[in-house]
Structures are given as structure tokens and as C-alpha cells.
Amino acid sequence: MRIRLDIAYDGTHFAGWARQPGLRTVQGALETALQRVLRSPAAPRLVVAGRTDAGVHATGQVAHVDVAPDDIERLHRPRDTRPPLDQLAHRLRGVLGAYSDVTVRAATAAPEGFDARFSPVWRRYVYRIADAASGYDPLRRHDTTSVRASLDAAAMDAAASSLRGLHDFAAYCRPREGATTIRTLLDYTWRRLPDGVLEAEVRADAFCHSMVRALVGVCAAIGEGRLDVEDAARLRDERTRSSAFPVLAARGLTLAEVGYPASDLLAERAAQTRARRELG
């Protein structure tokens, strides 16, 4: 049976999502916990909605794992009236620890055709910047990037708006051989929160490597006055990486939500996602 796991983590002390020999990763921590809870001879393999880089956080990450139904049934305890998958999530949290930097919020039976990686219709990220106007909050130091300048939130939001739509985002992606950089940027906004911190929300059908941090980097350069609002779209349309703006730090980035279609469209969506994208 296929199980959906809803996951949250503080990425500060992880070397990213993907399992790597000799390094602490989110995937490695969760798969080790699954192996222990399920008493499996080998660690079950997780498939994730989005592989986050080192230092990136998540409050709405999604993964799936395939396990034998008997393995889940063995979790049942006579005095525990909770459904078996609720017991699975509870035991995973116990193995991970009361104050762990990664947790499993929920475990549910995945609908037929569900694929955590290929079925999503969008992913939503949040990025936080503390500038000279907002000041620095040490309690949020792990999920907020700090800059010394005062940033113009209105100019940043205008630039973000100009980037929306279906485009080749090669200028905002770290190149990977054989990977497309064509994406649909559904939403991109900036606002200043009541505490003064600048927050971006970025939502797209998918993201290529380092795309979100490059998108926030160009807007931060615009907010500081080093680039004009029109430069965001101009640089995008040049389709080449530029040194005109920095890729901002991973610490300010959080995967907030993954959106999936209705259950009867999951398999169709997965097939569409696997097909290579092209601009008309």
C-alpha cells in the first residue's frame, strides 16, 4: 500500500533532503525512523514532492512510501483505538524525538495514482527577509535572511508581478544537464508583515534548482535600488545566468505547501509532469 506522509522540518542542520553517504539528511533521518518503526530489514524508500537544498525548511513537505499492508497491521496494539496509520505517525514522532528538527505531521492512505513527486499541480514557497527597517529577531534567525539595507517592498512586488506566467527561467536556475528550465510561475508577491519583515510567496507548477532563491535575489536587488523594476523580466528573457544580483541564502526559504489535483486526476497529472515541457 502507498502511504502519504506530511512532513515539516527545520533544515538548518540538514545537508538537504536527499540521502547522502556520511551526511545527515531529512530523507535519511525519516527512512531510518521508518525502518525502525516497521522493523524492516532495509530502510523503505521515500519519494518526495520537492528535494530541498541544505538549509531550506519545510512546513508542508509531502512524500510517499510503499509498504506491505501486513507491516502496517502489525503496528496495531489492542488498547490503542487509533487507526493504524495514525499510530504509524505517532510512533515515527516518538522515534524522531520530542524536540526533533523533523517531524511527521500525518500519515494517510494515498489515493490510487498518487505520486508525491509527479502528481502536484503546484508548490508554494515562502521567503523572509529582515532589512534595516524591520530589525533582527534572534528567535527567527533560522528562517529569516538578514540584509543591511532598507528595501522598497512596493518595487519588489512590482518586479515579482512582471515575472509571472509560462516562461523559460534559465536565467534564474542553476543549469542541470538534460533538465528543462521552462516553468509556469503562478503567483509571486512581496509584502511587509506587521513586524516589519518582508515576506515573499512564490507558487509555480514546479521549480528548477535554486530558482526561488534567485527570484528573491533579483527582487532584493531591485528593492535596494541596484536594479530597476523592468530588469527582472529583461534578465529572465535573456535566458542566461547573470551576476547582476545574488542568489539569497537558503535559511530564509520554506516550502509551505504542495497542491494536488482531485483524486481521479492524480495519475493523469503524473503522466503530464513526466513529459518534457516546451514553449510554444
C-alpha positions as CSV (number, residue, x, y, z in Angstrom):
1,M,0.0,0.0,0.0
2,R,1.1,3.6,-0.7
3,I,1.2,6.0,2.3
4,R,1.3,9.7,2.1
5,L,3.4,11.5,4.7
6,D,3.0,15.1,5.6
7,I,6.3,16.4,6.9
8,A,7.8,19.5,8.5
9,Y,11.5,20.3,9.3
10,D,14.0,22.9,10.2
11,G,16.7,22.5,7.5
12,T,19.4,24.3,9.4
13,H,21.4,21.2,10.4
14,F,20.5,19.0,7.5
15,A,22.6,18.6,4.3
16,G,19.3,18.9,2.3
17,W,16.6,16.4,1.7
18,A,18.3,13.7,-0.4
19,R,20.2,10.9,1.3
20,Q,24.0,11.3,1.0
21,P,26.6,9.0,2.4
22,G,28.1,10.3,5.6
23,L,25.8,13.3,5.9
24,R,22.7,14.0,7.9
25,T,19.7,14.5,5.6
26,V,16.0,14.7,6.0
27,Q,15.4,11.7,3.8
28,G,18.0,9.7,5.8
29,A,16.5,10.6,9.2
30,L,13.0,9.7,8.1
31,E,13.9,6.5,6.3
32,T,15.9,5.3,9.3
33,A,12.9,6.1,11.6
34,L,10.5,4.2,9.2
35,Q,12.8,1.2,9.2
36,R,12.9,1.1,13.0
37,V,9.1,1.5,13.4
38,L,8.2,-1.0,10.7
39,R,11.0,-3.4,11.8
40,S,12.1,-3.7,8.2
41,P,15.3,-5.5,7.1
42,A,16.0,-2.5,4.8
43,A,15.0,1.2,5.0
44,P,11.9,1.9,3.0
45,R,12.5,4.5,0.2
46,L,10.7,7.8,0.3
47,V,9.6,9.7,-2.8
48,V,9.3,13.5,-2.1
49,A,7.3,16.3,-3.7
50,G,10.4,18.6,-3.8
51,R,14.0,18.0,-2.9
52,T,15.0,20.9,-0.8
53,D,18.7,22.1,-0.6
54,A,20.8,22.3,2.5
55,G,19.4,24.8,5.0
56,V,16.0,25.1,3.4
57,H,13.0,24.4,5.7
58,A,9.5,22.9,5.2
59,T,6.2,23.2,6.9
60,G,4.2,21.5,4.1
61,Q,6.5,18.9,2.5
62,V,4.9,15.7,1.2
63,A,6.4,12.3,0.5
64,H,5.1,8.8,-0.2
65,V,6.3,5.4,0.7
66,D,5.2,1.9,-0.4
67,V,4.9,-0.7,2.3
68,A,3.2,-4.1,2.7
69,P,-0.2,-3.9,4.4
70,D,0.9,-6.5,6.9
71,D,3.6,-4.2,8.1
72,I,1.0,-1.6,9.0
73,E,-1.3,-4.1,10.6
74,R,1.5,-5.2,12.9
75,L,1.6,-1.8,14.4
76,H,-1.9,-2.3,16.0
77,R,-2.0,-2.6,19.8
78,P,-5.2,-3.8,21.4
79,R,-5.5,-0.9,23.8
80,D,-4.8,1.7,21.1
81,T,-8.0,2.6,19.4
82,R,-6.4,5.0,16.8
83,P,-6.3,3.9,13.1
84,P,-3.1,2.1,12.2
85,L,-1.8,5.0,10.1
86,D,-2.3,7.4,13.0
87,Q,-0.3,5.0,15.1
88,L,2.4,5.0,12.5
89,A,2.7,8.8,12.5
90,H,2.7,8.8,16.3
91,R,5.5,6.2,16.5
92,L,7.6,8.0,13.9
93,R,7.3,11.2,16.0
94,G,8.4,9.2,19.0
95,V,11.4,7.7,17.3
96,L,12.4,11.1,15.9
97,G,12.2,12.7,19.3
98,A,10.1,15.2,21.2
99,Y,12.1,18.2,20.1
100,S,13.4,16.9,16.8
101,D,14.1,19.3,13.9
102,V,12.0,17.0,11.6
103,T,8.5,15.6,12.3
104,V,5.7,13.7,10.5
105,R,2.5,15.6,10.9
106,A,0.3,12.9,9.4
107,A,0.3,9.5,7.6
108,T,-2.7,8.7,5.4
109,A,-3.6,6.2,2.7
110,A,-2.7,7.6,-0.7
111,P,-5.4,7.6,-3.3
112,E,-4.9,5.4,-6.4
113,G,-2.5,7.1,-8.9
114,F,-0.9,9.4,-6.2
115,D,2.8,10.2,-6.7
116,A,4.2,12.7,-4.3
117,R,6.8,13.9,-6.9
118,F,4.9,13.8,-10.2
119,S,1.2,14.4,-9.2
120,P,1.5,18.0,-7.8
121,V,-0.1,20.9,-9.8
122,W,1.9,23.5,-7.8
123,R,4.3,24.1,-4.9
124,R,4.3,27.2,-2.7
125,Y,7.4,28.6,-1.0
126,V,7.7,31.5,1.5
127,Y,10.8,33.6,1.8
128,R,11.5,36.0,4.7
129,I,13.9,39.0,4.8
130,A,14.7,41.2,7.7
131,D,16.1,44.5,6.5
132,A,17.3,47.7,8.2
133,A,13.7,48.9,8.6
134,S,12.5,45.8,10.4
135,G,15.5,44.9,12.5
136,Y,16.7,41.5,13.5
137,D,14.7,39.0,15.6
138,P,17.0,36.3,17.1
139,L,14.1,33.9,17.6
140,R,13.6,33.8,13.9
141,R,17.3,33.6,12.9
142,H,17.0,30.1,11.3
143,D,14.2,31.0,8.9
144,T,14.9,34.6,8.0
145,T,17.7,36.2,5.9
146,S,19.1,39.5,7.2
147,V,20.2,42.4,4.9
148,R,21.7,45.7,6.0
149,A,19.8,47.9,3.5
150,S,16.2,49.2,3.7
151,L,14.2,47.6,0.9
152,D,11.4,49.0,-1.1
153,A,8.6,46.4,-0.8
154,A,6.4,48.1,-3.5
155,A,9.2,47.9,-6.1
156,M,9.9,44.3,-5.2
157,D,6.3,43.4,-5.6
158,A,6.0,45.1,-8.9
159,A,9.1,43.2,-10.2
160,A,7.7,39.9,-8.9
161,S,4.4,40.5,-10.7
162,S,6.3,41.0,-14.0
163,L,7.8,37.5,-13.8
164,R,4.5,35.6,-13.6
165,G,3.4,33.2,-16.4
166,L,4.9,30.4,-18.6
167,H,8.5,31.2,-19.4
168,D,12.0,29.8,-19.8
169,F,13.5,30.7,-16.4
170,A,17.1,29.6,-17.3
171,A,18.3,33.0,-16.0
172,Y,17.0,32.1,-12.6
173,C,18.0,28.4,-12.5
174,R,21.3,26.6,-11.9
175,P,21.7,24.5,-15.0
176,R,21.4,20.7,-14.9
177,E,22.2,18.6,-17.9
178,G,19.0,17.3,-19.6
179,A,16.7,19.3,-17.3
180,T,14.2,21.8,-18.6
181,T,14.0,25.3,-17.2
182,I,10.5,26.0,-18.6
183,R,8.1,26.7,-15.7
184,T,4.8,28.4,-15.0
185,L,5.1,31.0,-12.3
186,L,1.6,31.1,-10.9
187,D,2.0,33.7,-8.2
188,Y,4.8,35.8,-6.9
189,T,4.2,38.6,-4.3
190,W,6.1,40.6,-1.7
191,R,4.6,42.3,1.4
192,R,5.8,43.8,4.6
193,L,4.4,42.0,7.6
194,P,3.2,43.8,10.8
195,D,6.5,43.0,12.5
196,G,8.3,44.7,9.6
197,V,9.8,41.6,8.0
198,L,9.5,41.3,4.2
199,E,7.8,38.1,3.1
200,A,7.5,36.6,-0.4
201,E,5.1,34.0,-1.5
202,V,6.1,32.1,-4.7
203,R,3.9,29.5,-6.3
204,A,4.7,27.6,-9.5
205,D,3.8,24.3,-11.2
206,A,7.4,23.3,-10.4
207,F,10.8,24.9,-9.6
208,C,14.2,24.2,-11.1
209,H,17.4,24.2,-9.0
210,S,17.9,27.4,-6.9
211,M,15.1,29.1,-8.8
212,V,13.2,30.6,-5.8
213,R,16.4,32.0,-4.2
214,A,17.4,33.6,-7.5
215,L,13.9,35.1,-7.9
216,V,14.0,36.6,-4.4
217,G,17.6,37.7,-5.1
218,V,16.7,39.8,-8.1
219,C,13.8,41.4,-6.2
220,A,16.0,42.2,-3.3
221,A,18.5,43.9,-5.6
222,I,15.6,45.9,-7.0
223,G,14.3,46.8,-3.5
224,E,17.8,48.1,-2.7
225,G,17.8,50.2,-5.8
226,R,20.7,48.4,-7.5
227,L,18.4,47.3,-10.4
228,D,15.2,48.7,-11.9
229,V,11.8,47.0,-11.8
230,E,12.0,46.3,-15.5
231,D,15.2,44.4,-15.1
232,A,13.6,41.4,-13.6
233,A,11.7,40.5,-16.8
234,R,14.5,41.7,-19.0
235,L,17.0,39.4,-17.3
236,R,14.6,36.5,-17.5
237,D,14.1,36.9,-21.2
238,E,17.9,36.8,-21.8
239,R,17.8,33.2,-20.6
240,T,21.4,33.3,-19.3
241,R,22.7,33.4,-15.7
242,S,23.7,36.9,-14.6
243,S,25.9,38.3,-11.9
244,A,23.7,41.4,-11.6
245,F,22.0,40.0,-8.5
246,P,22.8,37.5,-5.7
247,V,21.1,34.2,-5.1
248,L,19.9,34.7,-1.5
249,A,20.7,32.4,1.4
250,A,18.8,29.1,1.9
251,R,18.0,30.0,5.6
252,G,15.1,32.3,4.5
253,L,13.3,29.7,2.4
254,T,10.5,27.5,3.5
255,L,8.4,25.0,1.4
256,A,5.0,25.9,2.7
257,E,2.5,23.8,0.7
258,V,2.1,21.3,-2.1
259,G,-1.1,21.3,-4.2
260,Y,-2.5,18.1,-5.7
261,P,-5.5,17.7,-8.1
262,A,-8.6,15.7,-7.4
263,S,-8.0,12.0,-6.8
264,D,-9.3,10.9,-10.2
265,L,-6.8,13.2,-11.9
266,L,-3.7,12.2,-10.0
267,A,-2.4,9.6,-12.5
268,E,-3.1,11.8,-15.5
269,R,-1.2,14.7,-13.8
270,A,1.8,12.4,-13.1
271,A,2.0,11.4,-16.7
272,Q,1.8,15.1,-17.8
273,T,4.6,16.1,-15.5
274,R,6.9,13.4,-16.8
275,A,6.6,14.8,-20.3
276,R,9.3,17.3,-21.2
277,R,7.9,20.9,-21.3
278,E,8.3,23.1,-24.3
279,L,7.5,26.7,-25.1
280,G,5.0,27.3,-27.9
